[in-house]
């Protein structure tokens, strides 16, 4: 009496097919898993920043923007460290220093092998690390009546990819006591049409896709990432299409 079963050749063929399918699908699954993690970390960071801004305004009876324009950036950094449990200064690197002195490199979105110029480069406030491992940096104090300062956050710290618009995003403290993703329109954004000599200096880059996918610093990507809309193709999603399918390169 014969017993039914698989031959060795059939088993090897089955394993080969499984291996081919895994090789084709696994990279896509891993990439999607990464974007889901980054999207979640971005939302958590945005909530934490708004919580800080709200608590700060309640305690100080003024917004972060007003406080910083009056007292200077270093005073805000000290306060931020107390509120947000900033526990480690990674470096004293500041604007104008040799790039090789950076603790780690941050890269452009479009040209991911090219180092990006971090838009938050005021004083020695770059590369501070909070209790969740995020790397935080600040830009210059705002002028009175305007939003700011800009704050840049590497939402997973030194872990890769360290790319603007993927795990490095910029936000703005506002005069009304909240935080907005850079690129969101607000009446008190200090933009080029209000006299700024460069969008990377004063806080408040106008919303516009060109400042995300066609920029060395990808300033407005936070706006599109939080709203999950592609700045490149109308109707497409930021994470699953703009990022995962690299629409910014097309």
C-alpha positions in Angstrom: 0.0 0.0 0.0 1.4 3.4 -1.0 1.5 6.4 1.4 0.8 9.8 0.0 3.3 12.6 0.6 5.7 15.1 -1.0 8.8 14.1 -2.7 12.1 15.8 -1.9 12.0 17.6 -5.2 8.5 18.9 -4.5 9.6 20.2 -1.1 12.6 21.9 -2.5 10.5 23.5 -5.2 8.0 24.7 -2.6 10.8 26.2 -0.4 12.3 27.9 -3.5 9.0 29.5 -4.3 8.5 30.7 -0.7 12.0 32.1 -0.8 11.4 34.0 -4.0 8.1 35.4 -2.7 9.7 36.5 0.6 12.6 38.1 -1.3 10.1 40.1 -3.3 7.7 41.1 -0.5 9.9 41.4 2.6 11.7 44.6 1.7 8.4 46.3 1.0 6.9 45.1 4.3 10.0 46.2 6.2 9.9 49.7 4.6 6.2 50.0 5.4 6.9 49.0 9.0 9.5 51.7 9.3 7.2 54.4 7.9 4.4 53.4 10.3 6.9 53.7 13.2 8.1 57.1 12.0 4.5 58.4 11.5 3.6 57.3 15.0 6.7 58.9 16.5 6.0 62.2 14.6 2.5 62.3 16.0 3.8 61.7 19.5 6.4 64.4 19.2 3.8 66.9 17.9 1.5 66.1 20.9 4.4 66.4 23.4 5.4 69.8 21.9 1.9 71.2 22.2 1.6 69.9 25.7 4.8 71.7 26.6 3.6 74.9 25.0 0.3 74.8 26.8 1.8 74.1 30.2 4.4 76.8 29.6 1.8 79.4 28.7 -0.3 78.5 31.8 2.7 78.8 34.1 4.3 81.9 32.6 1.2 83.7 31.5 2.7 84.2 28.1 3.4 82.1 25.0 6.8 80.5 24.3 7.1 83.0 21.4 6.6 86.0 23.6 8.8 84.6 26.4 11.7 83.9 24.0 11.5 87.2 22.2 11.7 88.9 25.7 14.3 86.7 27.4 16.3 85.1 24.7 16.8 81.6 23.4 19.0 80.3 26.2 16.3 81.1 28.8 13.8 79.0 26.8 16.3 76.1 26.4 16.7 76.0 30.1 12.9 76.0 30.7 12.4 73.4 28.0 15.0 71.2 29.6 13.0 71.4 32.9 9.7 70.7 31.3 10.7 68.0 28.8 13.4 66.2 30.9 16.2 67.1 28.5 18.9 64.9 30.1 21.9 65.0 27.8 23.7 67.5 25.7 25.2 65.7 22.8 27.4 68.5 21.5 28.3 72.2 21.6 28.2 72.2 17.8 26.7 75.4 16.4 26.3 77.2 13.1 29.6 78.0 11.4 31.4 75.1 13.0 33.2 72.6 10.8 30.6 70.0 9.7 32.9 67.2 10.7 32.3 68.1 14.4 28.7 67.1 14.2 27.9 64.2 16.4 26.1 62.6 13.4 25.1 63.6 10.0 21.6 64.6 8.8 20.8 64.1 5.1 18.7 65.8 2.4 15.5 64.1 1.3 16.0 64.2 -2.4 19.7 63.6 -2.3 20.0 61.1 0.5 23.8 60.8 0.3 24.2 64.6 0.6 24.4 66.2 4.1 21.6 68.7 4.8 22.0 72.1 6.5 20.0 71.8 9.7 17.7 74.9 9.9 17.8 75.0 13.7 21.3 76.1 14.4 21.2 78.9 17.0 23.9 79.0 19.6 25.0 75.7 21.1 21.5 74.3 21.1 22.0 71.6 18.5 21.9 67.9 19.3 20.4 67.9 22.7 18.8 64.5 23.6 15.6 64.1 25.6 14.4 61.3 27.8 12.8 59.5 24.8 16.0 59.6 22.8 14.9 62.3 20.4 17.4 64.9 19.3 16.2 68.5 19.6 17.6 71.7 18.2 16.4 75.4 18.2 16.6 78.3 15.9 16.9 82.0 16.7 14.5 83.8 19.0 11.6 85.4 17.1 11.0 89.1 16.8 8.3 90.5 19.0 4.8 89.6 17.7 5.9 86.7 15.5 5.9 83.0 15.8 9.0 81.2 16.9 11.4 79.9 17.7 11.7 77.1 15.2 12.4 73.7 16.8 13.8 70.8 14.9 13.4 67.2 16.1 15.0 64.0 15.0 12.1 61.9 16.2 14.2 58.7 16.6 17.5 60.4 17.5 20.7 59.0 16.2 19.0 56.0 14.7 18.8 56.0 10.9 17.7 57.2 8.4 18.5 60.8 9.8 16.8 62.4 6.8 15.0 65.7 6.6 11.3 65.0 5.9 11.6 61.4 7.0 12.6 61.4 10.6 13.8 65.0 11.0 11.1 67.7 11.1 10.7 71.3 12.1 7.9 73.0 14.0 7.1 76.5 15.2 6.0 77.8 18.6 3.2 80.3 18.0 2.1 83.5 19.6 -1.2 82.0 20.6 0.5 79.4 22.8 0.6 76.3 20.6 2.9 74.5 18.2 2.3 74.1 14.4 4.2 72.1 11.9 6.4 74.3 9.7 4.6 75.0 6.5 1.2 75.5 8.2 -0.2 78.9 7.5 -0.5 81.3 10.4 -1.0 85.1 10.5 2.1 85.6 12.7 4.5 83.6 10.6 7.5 85.7 9.7 7.9 84.9 6.1 9.9 86.3 3.2 7.1 88.6 2.1 7.3 90.3 5.6 10.9 91.2 5.1 12.9 88.1 6.0 16.2 87.9 4.2 16.0 84.1 4.1 13.4 81.5 5.1 15.8 79.5 7.1 16.6 82.3 9.5 13.2 83.7 10.8 10.5 81.3 11.9 7.6 80.6 9.5 8.2 79.2 6.1 5.1 79.7 3.9 3.2 76.5 3.1 4.3 75.2 -0.3 5.4 71.8 -1.7 8.6 73.3 -3.1 9.9 73.8 0.5 9.5 70.1 1.1 10.6 68.0 -1.9 12.6 70.7 -3.7 14.7 72.0 -0.8 18.0 71.1 0.8 16.4 71.4 4.3 12.8 70.2 3.5 11.3 72.7 6.0 7.6 72.2 5.3 7.6 68.4 5.2 6.2 68.4 8.8 3.0 70.0 7.6 2.5 67.4 4.9 3.6 64.4 7.0 1.2 65.2 9.9 -1.7 65.6 7.5 -0.5 62.6 5.5 -0.8 64.3 2.1 1.7 64.3 -0.6 3.2 67.6 -1.6 4.0 66.2 -5.0 0.9 64.5 -6.3 -2.6 65.6 -5.4 -4.6 62.8 -3.8 -1.6 60.8 -2.8 -0.5 60.0 0.8 2.7 61.3 2.3 4.0 58.2 4.0 2.9 55.3 1.7 3.4 57.1 -1.6 5.6 60.2 -1.3 8.1 58.6 1.1 7.8 54.8 0.5 7.6 55.2 -3.3 10.1 58.0 -3.4 7.8 60.3 -5.3 10.0 63.3 -4.4 12.6 61.9 -6.9 10.2 61.6 -9.8 
